[in-house]
Amino acid sequence: MEPVTHLLTGACIGRAGLNRKTAYATLVAVLTAEAADIDVLWGFGGPVEELKHHRGITHTFIGAPVVAAATVGLVWLFDRWLTARRLRRAQAPNQDAKAPPRHQPVHWGWLYLTALLSALSHLLLDWTNNYGLRPFYPFNPRWYAGSFVFIAEPVLWLLLGSALVAPALLGLIGGEIGVRRKPFRGRGWAIFALTGMVLLWGWRWAEQGRARMLVENTQVASAPVKRMALEPYPFNLFRWHAILETDATYQTAEVNTLTGEIVSDPLQDIIFKPPVTPSVEAAKHTFLGQVYFDWGTWAVVRDLGPEPIPGLVRGLDPPQLPPGRQWTTVEFSDLRFGTSIFGQSRGTAGGSKSPPPLAGWVYIVDGRDDAGEAMNGRVQQ
């Protein structure tokens, strides 16, 4: 999921009662809920390095306890600094000698438990969308993806955000009418939001199962289907993007579980599997190719030919070659990110006017040599 959902989930975890056990509970929960995404720093090594390591070791059951411990360690340093600052203020010559102001005590065991729950919530949230993660890495490199929640779900923003805003608004109203302010307000709201999130997941899971049943009971493809994926849309729980693979084609369809309607245009929504040229084979063995196939469960590789494609390979200039040598552009794309919500029309992965999301390109010279790699408008050095 994107950072907003992670941060809001962490805040609700902290305010669901753990903030009554120890100081800094909400702070630790918020920080740890997003801490796993520190792996985006691999992006400084290039876009392919970022794809290789994103949702890597920090998004595993081995990494989660370490991420939690690191966050608690940072808060421990902050607490030491804050305590020293209070002591200096209390001992200042112009101040009366007295102990620092009292505050809620810190129970580090409870704080680590809070951090661990938030770290695991990050894994759970990322599993629900179609990008997926490898929770058992390095023992098991397989990617797992629930694919029933879109990577950015405004319904979750509203649900989790209201649990944080509502108690503050009610507190202002209570203050105006003289109601005594209660400590640790918002516990019930936070529990309600987290419960609502789980119920929304269950609803989406059920709708995905219904969509699968509709597709399986309908003759969508003209040939036997080898495998199928159902990808979610934001807001609409009843709309699903189906991808079906046969021996020779990929076929997409739009499924509405509310009406039971399946829409698939044979002229637009059938993607014939591209031929495997020598350049495609060479591209699969490049750094980008190896990383992409490790992640892209619905990867499609196309030999686009010896002509530069304007707007596709941004930031990567075609190779300058002497006479007698030839180059071609090989494109990597993933059908999971070819839905209209990503700016792609149906059935146009690799053939649309705008570059597909999370796509990559390699220039191959003479059907064997890597002459440059790029992803998302960035060149891999």
C-alpha positions as CSV (number, residue, x, y, z in Angstrom):
1,M,0.0,0.0,0.0
2,E,1.0,3.6,-0.3
3,P,2.4,5.5,2.7
4,V,-0.8,7.2,3.8
5,T,-2.6,4.0,4.6
6,H,0.4,2.6,6.5
7,L,0.7,5.7,8.6
8,L,-3.0,5.9,9.4
9,T,-3.0,2.2,10.3
10,G,-0.1,2.7,12.6
11,A,-1.8,5.6,14.3
12,C,-4.9,3.6,14.9
13,I,-2.9,0.6,16.3
14,G,-1.2,2.9,18.8
15,R,-4.5,4.6,19.8
16,A,-6.4,1.3,20.1
17,G,-5.3,0.9,23.7
18,L,-1.5,0.4,23.5
19,N,-1.0,4.1,24.2
20,R,-2.5,3.4,27.7
21,K,0.2,0.9,28.4
22,T,3.3,3.1,27.6
23,A,4.4,6.5,26.5
24,Y,5.4,6.9,22.8
25,A,3.1,4.0,21.7
26,T,1.4,6.0,19.0
27,L,4.7,7.5,17.9
28,V,6.4,4.1,17.6
29,A,3.4,2.6,15.9
30,V,3.3,5.3,13.2
31,L,7.0,5.2,12.5
32,T,7.2,1.4,12.4
33,A,4.1,1.1,10.2
34,E,6.0,2.9,7.4
35,A,9.6,2.0,8.3
36,A,9.8,-1.1,6.0
37,D,9.6,1.2,3.0
38,I,13.1,2.5,3.8
39,D,14.1,0.0,1.1
40,V,13.2,2.7,-1.5
41,L,16.7,4.1,-0.8
42,W,17.9,1.4,-3.2
43,G,16.5,3.7,-5.8
44,F,19.7,5.7,-5.6
45,G,21.4,2.7,-7.3
46,G,19.0,2.9,-10.2
47,P,15.4,1.9,-11.1
48,V,16.3,-1.8,-11.6
49,E,18.1,-1.9,-8.2
50,E,15.0,-0.4,-6.6
51,L,12.7,-3.0,-8.3
52,K,15.1,-5.8,-7.1
53,H,15.1,-4.7,-3.5
54,H,11.7,-3.1,-3.0
55,R,9.6,-5.1,-0.6
56,G,12.7,-7.2,0.0
57,I,14.2,-8.1,3.4
58,T,12.4,-5.3,5.3
59,H,9.1,-6.8,4.2
60,T,9.7,-10.3,5.6
61,F,8.9,-12.1,8.8
62,I,12.7,-12.1,9.5
63,G,13.0,-8.4,8.9
64,A,9.9,-7.2,10.8
65,P,11.4,-7.8,14.3
66,V,14.6,-6.0,13.3
67,V,12.6,-3.1,11.9
68,A,10.6,-2.9,15.1
69,A,13.8,-3.0,17.2
70,A,15.4,-0.3,15.1
71,T,12.4,2.0,15.5
72,V,12.2,1.4,19.3
73,G,16.0,2.2,19.4
74,L,15.4,5.5,17.7
75,V,12.7,6.4,20.2
76,W,15.0,5.4,23.1
77,L,17.5,7.9,21.8
78,F,14.8,10.5,21.5
79,D,13.7,9.7,25.1
80,R,17.2,10.0,26.4
81,W,17.6,13.4,24.7
82,L,14.3,14.6,26.0
83,T,15.0,13.5,29.6
84,A,18.4,15.2,29.5
85,R,16.8,18.4,28.1
86,R,14.3,18.5,30.9
87,L,17.0,18.0,33.5
88,R,19.0,20.9,32.1
89,R,16.0,23.1,32.3
90,A,15.2,22.1,35.8
91,Q,18.8,22.8,36.9
92,A,19.1,26.1,35.2
93,P,20.1,29.0,37.6
94,N,17.0,31.0,36.9
95,Q,14.7,28.0,37.7
96,D,13.6,26.6,41.0
97,A,15.3,23.3,41.7
98,K,12.7,20.7,41.0
99,A,12.2,17.4,39.2
100,P,11.3,17.4,35.5
101,P,7.6,17.5,34.7
102,R,6.0,14.2,35.2
103,H,4.8,12.3,32.1
104,Q,3.5,8.8,31.3
105,P,6.2,6.2,32.0
106,V,7.8,4.2,29.2
107,H,7.5,0.4,29.3
108,W,9.9,-0.8,26.7
109,G,8.4,-4.3,26.5
110,W,5.0,-2.9,25.6
111,L,6.7,-0.4,23.2
112,Y,8.5,-3.2,21.3
113,L,5.2,-5.2,21.1
114,T,3.6,-2.1,19.6
115,A,6.4,-1.7,17.1
116,L,6.2,-5.4,16.1
117,L,2.5,-5.3,15.6
118,S,2.9,-2.2,13.3
119,A,5.7,-3.8,11.4
120,L,3.6,-6.9,10.8
121,S,0.6,-4.7,9.7
122,H,2.9,-3.3,7.0
123,L,3.4,-6.8,5.6
124,L,-0.3,-7.6,5.8
125,L,-1.4,-4.4,4.1
126,D,1.2,-4.9,1.3
127,W,0.0,-8.5,0.8
128,T,-3.6,-7.4,0.1
129,N,-2.7,-5.6,-3.1
130,N,-1.5,-6.9,-6.4
131,Y,2.2,-5.9,-6.2
132,G,2.7,-8.4,-3.5
133,L,5.6,-9.3,-1.3
134,R,8.0,-12.1,-0.3
135,P,7.3,-12.6,3.4
136,F,9.4,-15.8,3.7
137,Y,12.5,-14.5,1.9
138,P,15.3,-15.5,1.8
139,F,14.2,-19.1,2.5
140,N,11.4,-18.9,0.0
141,P,11.7,-16.3,-2.8
142,R,8.1,-16.6,-4.0
143,W,5.9,-13.5,-4.3
144,Y,2.5,-13.6,-2.6
145,A,-0.3,-11.2,-3.4
146,G,-3.9,-11.1,-2.3
147,S,-4.9,-8.8,-5.1
148,F,-8.2,-7.8,-3.6
149,V,-7.4,-4.2,-2.5
150,F,-6.1,-1.5,-4.8
151,I,-2.7,-0.1,-3.9
152,A,-4.4,3.2,-3.0
153,E,-7.9,2.7,-1.5
154,P,-9.7,6.0,-0.6
155,V,-12.3,4.1,1.4
156,L,-9.5,3.1,3.9
157,W,-8.2,6.7,4.0
158,L,-11.7,7.8,5.0
159,L,-12.2,5.0,7.5
160,L,-8.9,5.3,9.3
161,G,-8.7,9.1,9.0
162,S,-12.1,9.6,10.6
163,A,-11.0,7.5,13.6
164,L,-8.2,10.1,14.3
165,V,-10.2,13.2,13.4
166,A,-13.5,12.4,15.1
167,P,-12.2,12.3,18.7
168,A,-10.4,15.6,18.3
169,L,-13.6,17.3,17.0
170,L,-15.7,15.8,19.8
171,G,-13.1,17.0,22.3
172,L,-13.4,20.5,21.0
173,I,-17.2,20.4,21.3
174,G,-16.9,18.9,24.8
175,G,-14.5,21.6,25.8
176,E,-16.9,24.4,24.8
177,I,-19.6,23.0,27.0
178,G,-17.4,22.4,29.9
179,V,-17.0,18.6,29.8
180,R,-13.8,17.5,31.5
181,R,-11.2,16.3,29.0
182,K,-10.5,12.5,29.2
183,P,-7.0,11.1,28.6
184,F,-6.4,8.7,25.8
185,R,-9.4,9.6,23.8
186,G,-10.3,7.8,20.6
187,R,-9.7,4.2,21.6
188,G,-13.2,3.1,20.5
189,W,-12.8,5.0,17.2
190,A,-9.5,3.3,16.5
191,I,-10.8,-0.2,17.2
192,F,-13.8,0.6,15.0
193,A,-11.6,1.7,12.1
194,L,-9.3,-1.3,12.3
195,T,-12.3,-3.7,12.6
196,G,-13.9,-1.9,9.6
197,M,-10.7,-2.4,7.6
198,V,-10.7,-6.1,8.2
199,L,-14.4,-6.3,7.3
200,L,-13.7,-4.4,4.1
201,W,-11.0,-6.9,3.2
202,G,-13.4,-9.7,3.8
203,W,-16.0,-8.0,1.6
204,R,-13.5,-7.5,-1.2
205,W,-12.2,-11.1,-0.8
206,A,-15.8,-12.4,-1.3
207,E,-16.4,-10.1,-4.3
208,Q,-13.1,-11.3,-5.9
209,G,-14.3,-14.9,-5.4
210,R,-17.6,-14.1,-7.0
211,A,-15.8,-12.5,-9.9
212,R,-13.7,-15.6,-10.3
213,M,-16.8,-17.8,-10.3
214,L,-18.5,-15.6,-12.9
215,V,-15.5,-15.8,-15.3
216,E,-15.1,-19.6,-14.8
217,N,-18.7,-20.1,-15.6
218,T,-18.6,-17.9,-18.7
219,Q,-17.0,-18.7,-22.1
220,V,-14.7,-15.6,-22.2
221,A,-11.7,-17.0,-24.0
222,S,-11.9,-19.1,-27.1
223,A,-9.3,-21.6,-25.9
224,P,-8.7,-23.4,-22.6
225,V,-7.5,-21.0,-19.8
226,K,-4.2,-21.9,-18.2
227,R,-4.4,-19.4,-15.4
228,M,-6.4,-16.3,-14.4
229,A,-5.9,-13.2,-12.3
230,L,-8.5,-10.8,-11.0
231,E,-7.3,-7.2,-10.2
232,P,-9.2,-4.7,-8.1
233,Y,-10.2,-1.1,-8.7
234,P,-10.3,1.6,-6.0
235,F,-13.7,2.7,-4.6
236,N,-15.8,0.2,-6.5
237,L,-15.9,-3.2,-4.7
238,F,-17.8,-4.8,-7.6
239,R,-15.5,-4.0,-10.5
240,W,-12.6,-6.3,-11.3
241,H,-10.1,-6.6,-14.1
242,A,-9.7,-10.2,-15.3
243,I,-6.6,-11.5,-17.0
244,L,-6.8,-14.9,-18.7
245,E,-3.9,-16.8,-20.2
246,T,-4.2,-19.4,-23.0
247,D,-1.5,-21.1,-24.9
248,A,-1.4,-18.4,-27.5
249,T,-3.0,-15.3,-26.0
250,Y,-3.7,-13.2,-23.0
251,Q,-7.3,-11.9,-22.8
252,T,-8.6,-9.2,-20.5
253,A,-12.2,-8.6,-19.4
254,E,-14.1,-6.2,-17.1
255,V,-16.2,-8.0,-14.5
256,N,-19.1,-6.4,-12.5
257,T,-20.1,-8.7,-9.6
258,L,-23.1,-6.5,-8.8
259,T,-24.8,-7.1,-12.2
260,G,-23.0,-10.3,-13.2
261,E,-21.8,-8.6,-16.4
262,I,-18.6,-9.5,-18.1
263,V,-17.3,-7.3,-20.9
264,S,-14.5,-8.4,-23.2
265,D,-14.1,-7.1,-26.8
266,P,-12.3,-9.8,-29.0
267,L,-10.9,-7.0,-31.2
268,Q,-9.4,-5.0,-28.3
269,D,-8.9,-7.2,-25.3
270,I,-7.0,-10.1,-26.8
271,I,-3.2,-9.8,-26.7
272,F,-1.3,-12.4,-28.7
273,K,1.8,-13.6,-27.1
274,P,4.8,-11.9,-28.7
275,P,7.3,-14.0,-30.6
276,V,10.5,-14.9,-28.7
277,T,13.2,-13.4,-30.9
278,P,17.0,-13.6,-30.2
279,S,16.8,-10.1,-28.9
280,V,14.1,-11.1,-26.4
281,E,16.1,-14.1,-25.2
282,A,19.1,-11.8,-24.7
283,A,17.0,-9.2,-22.9
284,K,15.7,-11.8,-20.5
285,H,19.3,-12.5,-19.4
286,T,20.1,-8.8,-18.7
287,F,20.1,-7.4,-15.2
288,L,16.7,-5.8,-15.9
289,G,15.3,-9.0,-17.4
290,Q,16.3,-11.2,-14.5
291,V,14.9,-8.8,-11.9
292,Y,11.7,-8.3,-13.8
293,F,11.0,-12.0,-14.3
294,D,11.7,-12.6,-10.6
295,W,8.9,-10.1,-9.8
296,G,6.6,-9.9,-12.8
297,T,4.2,-12.8,-12.4
298,W,2.3,-11.5,-15.6
299,A,5.3,-10.3,-17.4
300,V,5.1,-9.7,-21.2
301,V,8.3,-9.2,-23.3
302,R,8.1,-7.5,-26.7
303,D,10.6,-6.9,-29.4
304,L,9.7,-3.5,-30.6
305,G,12.0,-3.5,-33.5
306,P,14.9,-1.3,-34.6
307,E,13.1,2.1,-34.4
308,P,13.1,4.3,-31.3
309,I,9.6,4.6,-29.8
310,P,9.0,8.3,-28.8
311,G,7.8,8.6,-25.2
312,L,8.6,5.0,-24.2
313,V,12.3,4.9,-23.5
314,R,12.6,8.2,-21.7
315,G,16.1,9.1,-20.7
316,L,17.8,6.3,-22.7
317,D,19.1,7.3,-26.1
318,P,19.4,4.7,-28.9
319,P,22.9,3.3,-29.3
320,Q,25.2,4.8,-31.9
321,L,26.5,2.0,-34.0
322,P,28.9,1.6,-37.0
323,P,27.4,0.4,-40.3
324,G,26.6,-3.3,-40.3
325,R,25.4,-3.5,-36.7
326,Q,21.7,-3.4,-35.7
327,W,19.9,-2.7,-32.4
328,T,16.3,-3.2,-31.2
329,T,14.2,-2.1,-28.3
330,V,12.9,-4.9,-26.0
331,E,10.0,-3.9,-23.7
332,F,9.1,-5.5,-20.3
333,S,5.6,-4.9,-19.0
334,D,3.3,-6.6,-16.5
335,L,-0.4,-7.2,-17.3
336,R,-1.4,-6.6,-13.7
337,F,-0.8,-2.9,-14.3
338,G,-2.5,-2.5,-17.6
339,T,-5.9,-1.6,-16.3
340,S,-7.6,1.7,-17.2
341,I,-7.0,3.0,-13.7
342,F,-3.2,3.1,-14.5
343,G,-3.9,5.2,-17.6
344,Q,-3.9,2.2,-20.0
345,S,-6.8,1.2,-22.2
346,R,-7.9,-2.4,-22.1
347,G,-5.7,-4.9,-23.8
348,T,-2.9,-2.5,-24.7
349,A,-0.1,-3.5,-22.4
350,G,3.1,-2.7,-24.3
351,G,1.2,-1.1,-27.2
352,S,-0.3,2.0,-25.7
353,K,0.6,5.6,-26.5
354,S,1.8,6.2,-22.9
355,P,4.4,3.9,-21.2
356,P,2.8,1.2,-19.1
357,P,3.4,1.6,-15.3
358,L,6.4,-0.3,-14.0
359,A,7.6,-1.1,-17.5
360,G,11.2,-1.4,-18.5
361,W,13.2,-1.3,-21.7
362,V,16.5,-2.7,-22.9
363,Y,18.4,-1.9,-26.1
364,I,19.9,-5.1,-27.6
365,V,22.6,-4.9,-30.2
366,D,23.0,-7.7,-32.8
367,G,20.5,-9.8,-30.9
368,R,22.8,-10.4,-28.0
369,D,24.5,-7.3,-26.4
370,D,23.0,-5.1,-23.7
371,A,23.3,-1.5,-24.8
372,G,21.3,0.2,-22.1
373,E,18.4,-0.3,-19.6
374,A,15.7,2.0,-18.3
375,M,12.6,1.9,-16.2
376,N,10.0,4.6,-15.5
377,G,12.0,7.3,-17.3
378,R,15.2,6.5,-15.4
379,V,18.4,4.9,-16.8
380,Q,20.0,2.0,-14.9
381,Q,23.7,2.8,-14.9
